[in-house]
Amino acid sequence: MLQNRPRDRTAPAATDEDSDGTEELSTSGLLELLGDEYTRAALRVVADEPRSGTEVAERTSMSKPTAFRRLNRLSEVGLVTVHRRIDTEQGHHHKVYEASQEHLEVELDSLLDEVDS
């Protein structure tokens, strides 16, 4: 089972009882998610500072659709949070993504239980 240790400015990690729309992630699900090089790259970029999907795509040399898919998946499981950034000069707004976790702990016992089943 994944145990998130949130940054000080965010809410605790998601569980299936959470009402914020995030889903609980199994250990194998976390390893599969983070096993993807594009997902890791997107997470690494938004860990530095909040960025838009376009900025993530530019900094990682991945396509915009790939960047947005990875960011949305990370958001679904609570590893990134989404905020609105407003450009006061242009009057535009867009989403920015920010890593919500500084540390992740993985219990290997739960992974082994999944393998034994």
Contacts in CASP RR format, 6 or more apart in sequence:
PFRMAT RR
TARGET T0000
AUTHOR 0000-0000-0000
METHOD contacts of the structure
MODEL  1
MLQNRPRDRTAPAATDEDSDGTEELSTSGLLELLGDEYTRAALRVVADEP
RSGTEVAERTSMSKPTAFRRLNRLSEVGLVTVHRRIDTEQGHHHKVYEAS
QEHLEVELDSLLDEVDS
1 24 0 8 1.000
1 26 0 8 1.000
1 27 0 8 1.000
1 107 0 8 1.000
1 110 0 8 1.000
2 13 0 8 1.000
2 24 0 8 1.000
2 25 0 8 1.000
2 26 0 8 1.000
2 27 0 8 1.000
2 30 0 8 1.000
2 104 0 8 1.000
2 105 0 8 1.000
2 106 0 8 1.000
3 13 0 8 1.000
3 104 0 8 1.000
3 105 0 8 1.000
3 106 0 8 1.000
3 107 0 8 1.000
4 12 0 8 1.000
4 13 0 8 1.000
4 14 0 8 1.000
4 78 0 8 1.000
4 79 0 8 1.000
4 100 0 8 1.000
4 101 0 8 1.000
4 103 0 8 1.000
4 104 0 8 1.000
5 13 0 8 1.000
5 101 0 8 1.000
5 102 0 8 1.000
5 103 0 8 1.000
5 104 0 8 1.000
5 105 0 8 1.000
6 12 0 8 1.000
6 13 0 8 1.000
6 100 0 8 1.000
6 101 0 8 1.000
6 102 0 8 1.000
7 99 0 8 1.000
7 100 0 8 1.000
7 101 0 8 1.000
7 102 0 8 1.000
10 81 0 8 1.000
10 100 0 8 1.000
10 101 0 8 1.000
11 20 0 8 1.000
13 78 0 8 1.000
13 101 0 8 1.000
14 20 0 8 1.000
14 21 0 8 1.000
14 22 0 8 1.000
14 23 0 8 1.000
14 24 0 8 1.000
14 25 0 8 1.000
14 77 0 8 1.000
14 78 0 8 1.000
15 24 0 8 1.000
16 23 0 8 1.000
16 24 0 8 1.000
21 76 0 8 1.000
22 75 0 8 1.000
22 76 0 8 1.000
22 77 0 8 1.000
22 78 0 8 1.000
23 76 0 8 1.000
23 77 0 8 1.000
25 33 0 8 1.000
25 77 0 8 1.000
26 110 0 8 1.000
26 114 0 8 1.000
27 106 0 8 1.000
27 107 0 8 1.000
27 108 0 8 1.000
27 110 0 8 1.000
27 111 0 8 1.000
27 114 0 8 1.000
28 111 0 8 1.000
28 114 0 8 1.000
30 77 0 8 1.000
30 104 0 8 1.000
30 106 0 8 1.000
31 106 0 8 1.000
31 111 0 8 1.000
33 39 0 8 1.000
33 73 0 8 1.000
33 74 0 8 1.000
33 77 0 8 1.000
34 40 0 8 1.000
34 43 0 8 1.000
36 70 0 8 1.000
38 60 0 8 1.000
38 62 0 8 1.000
38 66 0 8 1.000
38 67 0 8 1.000
38 70 0 8 1.000
39 70 0 8 1.000
39 73 0 8 1.000
39 74 0 8 1.000
41 60 0 8 1.000
41 62 0 8 1.000
41 70 0 8 1.000
42 56 0 8 1.000
42 60 0 8 1.000
42 62 0 8 1.000
42 67 0 8 1.000
42 70 0 8 1.000
42 71 0 8 1.000
42 74 0 8 1.000
42 97 0 8 1.000
43 74 0 8 1.000
43 79 0 8 1.000
43 80 0 8 1.000
43 99 0 8 1.000
45 51 0 8 1.000
45 55 0 8 1.000
45 56 0 8 1.000
45 59 0 8 1.000
45 60 0 8 1.000
46 56 0 8 1.000
46 71 0 8 1.000
46 80 0 8 1.000
46 97 0 8 1.000
46 98 0 8 1.000
46 99 0 8 1.000
47 99 0 8 1.000
49 98 0 8 1.000
50 83 0 8 1.000
50 85 0 8 1.000
50 96 0 8 1.000
50 97 0 8 1.000
50 98 0 8 1.000
51 59 0 8 1.000
51 96 0 8 1.000
51 97 0 8 1.000
51 98 0 8 1.000
52 85 0 8 1.000
52 94 0 8 1.000
52 95 0 8 1.000
52 96 0 8 1.000
52 97 0 8 1.000
53 64 0 8 1.000
53 67 0 8 1.000
53 68 0 8 1.000
53 71 0 8 1.000
53 95 0 8 1.000
53 96 0 8 1.000
53 97 0 8 1.000
54 64 0 8 1.000
54 67 0 8 1.000
54 94 0 8 1.000
56 62 0 8 1.000
56 67 0 8 1.000
56 71 0 8 1.000
56 97 0 8 1.000
57 63 0 8 1.000
57 64 0 8 1.000
57 66 0 8 1.000
57 67 0 8 1.000
57 68 0 8 1.000
60 67 0 8 1.000
62 70 0 8 1.000
71 80 0 8 1.000
71 97 0 8 1.000
74 80 0 8 1.000
74 97 0 8 1.000
75 81 0 8 1.000
75 82 0 8 1.000
75 97 0 8 1.000
78 100 0 8 1.000
78 101 0 8 1.000
79 99 0 8 1.000
79 100 0 8 1.000
79 101 0 8 1.000
80 97 0 8 1.000
80 98 0 8 1.000
80 99 0 8 1.000
80 100 0 8 1.000
81 97 0 8 1.000
81 98 0 8 1.000
81 100 0 8 1.000
82 95 0 8 1.000
82 96 0 8 1.000
82 97 0 8 1.000
82 98 0 8 1.000
83 95 0 8 1.000
83 96 0 8 1.000
83 98 0 8 1.000
84 93 0 8 1.000
84 94 0 8 1.000
84 95 0 8 1.000
84 96 0 8 1.000
85 93 0 8 1.000
85 94 0 8 1.000
85 95 0 8 1.000
85 96 0 8 1.000
86 92 0 8 1.000
86 93 0 8 1.000
87 93 0 8 1.000
87 94 0 8 1.000
END
